[in-house]
Amino acid sequence: LDLGLLATSFCLLRLPKMPELRDKVGKLNFTPAGPEVDIHSIAFLDKVREKARQKRLAAELAAGGKNAKQIKAEQRAAERVRRSKERRAEAIAKGRNPNKKRGRQQRIFDEWDELAKEERLHKKLRKHKITKEEFKRLMYGDKKGKKGVGGGDDGGDDDDDVMIDSDLEV
């Protein structure tokens, strides 16, 4: 019986920790879910079971044992993969090759572009051409709300209204 194939057919994200599988881990035809999947954030549909799971997870993390270290390491790896995917998507959106290494000079130019964008938006906010919510959305890249700034005829360049994703974190 091919246990790796069986686990894959059951859509398991990782194999359970069992003494029967300890000596067969390298021989199984199974690839666990990568670090992009944070298996500890997957919630139960049943609210009672989910509360119990959250309580058990919090207790395990508070205890600080071997499992807590593993859980934290998996969560950090998932966060690292998520951030790299966001940076890659942002680079593609800006029309850049994400595989190309960025030099120090280009990073400095990018920072100046971000500063100029922030100044333009702050000036519009001071002149009451945009609201505080629009400023926050355009500055920090909030996904909800309108796509662009309303009005259109603000006396400035239209390219000021284009939303550029930023590397700034809130």
Helices and strands as residue ranges (DSSP letters): H 3-9, H 19-22, G 25-27, G 39-41, H 47-63, H 66-93, H 104-126, H 132-140, G 158-161
